[in-house]
């Protein structure tokens, strides 16, 4: 039974995430040959302040990008 976990920074539309998990299930079925009813796909939304790239959190990175665009 394939199990796929997708971690996303929060803020994506629920319908987009739903479409994603369905597409991933279909892709696993097509590439691995696993029966669809045995495939588990779940997505976890993580707050931006709980997700880091290096030592900066995603909310800090977004704020820095926002400030840079305002300065231009």
DAURMO-V255437 format. One record per residue. N is the residue number from 0. RES is the residue in three letters. SS is DSSP state (a for helix, b for strand, c for the rest). OMEGA is omega in whole degrees, 0 to 359 (NA if undefined). NEAR is the number of other C-alpha atoms within 12 Angstrom. Layout:
# DAURMO-V255437
<<N | RES | SS | OMEGA | NEAR> <N | RES | SS | OMEGA | NEAR>>
This chain:
# DAURMO-V255437
<<0 | UNK | c | 177 | 16> <1 | UNK | c | 176 | 22> <2 | UNK | b | 181 | 19> <3 | UNK | b | 178 | 23> <4 | UNK | b | 178 | 17> <5 | UNK | b | 176 | 21> <6 | UNK | b | 182 | 20> <7 | UNK | b | 170 | 23> <8 | UNK | b | 184 | 23> <9 | UNK | c | 176 | 20> <10 | UNK | c | 179 | 16> <11 | UNK | c | 179 | 19> <12 | UNK | c | 181 | 13> <13 | UNK | a | 181 | 15> <14 | UNK | a | 178 | 11> <15 | UNK | a | 179 | 14> <16 | UNK | a | 178 | 23> <17 | UNK | a | 179 | 18> <18 | UNK | a | 180 | 17> <19 | UNK | a | 183 | 23> <20 | UNK | a | 177 | 26> <21 | UNK | a | 179 | 23> <22 | UNK | a | 178 | 20> <23 | UNK | a | 178 | 26> <24 | UNK | a | 179 | 31> <25 | UNK | a | 181 | 24> <26 | UNK | a | 177 | 20> <27 | UNK | a | 178 | 24> <28 | UNK | a | 184 | 23> <29 | UNK | a | 185 | 14> <30 | UNK | a | 182 | 13> <31 | UNK | a | 181 | 16> <32 | UNK | c | 179 | 16> <33 | UNK | c | 177 | 18> <34 | UNK | c | 182 | 17> <35 | UNK | a | 184 | 22> <36 | UNK | a | 178 | 16> <37 | UNK | a | 185 | 17> <38 | UNK | c | 177 | 25> <39 | UNK | b | 177 | 23> <40 | UNK | b | 176 | 28> <41 | UNK | b | 181 | 22> <42 | UNK | b | 177 | 25> <43 | UNK | b | 175 | 19> <44 | UNK | b | 183 | 20> <45 | UNK | b | 176 | 19> <46 | UNK | c | 183 | 17> <47 | UNK | a | 180 | 22> <48 | UNK | a | 178 | 19> <49 | UNK | a | 182 | 18> <50 | UNK | c | 183 | 21> <51 | UNK | b | 170 | 17> <52 | UNK | b | 190 | 15> <53 | UNK | c | 180 | 9> <54 | UNK | c | 177 | 12> <55 | UNK | b | 177 | 16> <56 | UNK | b | 182 | 19> <57 | UNK | a | 178 | 23> <58 | UNK | a | 176 | 22> <59 | UNK | a | 178 | 19> <60 | UNK | a | 179 | 19> <61 | UNK | a | 179 | 19> <62 | UNK | a | 179 | 16> <63 | UNK | a | 178 | 15> <64 | UNK | a | 180 | 14> <65 | UNK | a | 180 | 13> <66 | UNK | a | 179 | 12> <67 | UNK | a | 181 | 11> <68 | UNK | a | 178 | 10> <69 | UNK | a | 181 | 9> <70 | UNK | a | 183 | 8> <71 | UNK | c | NA | 7>>
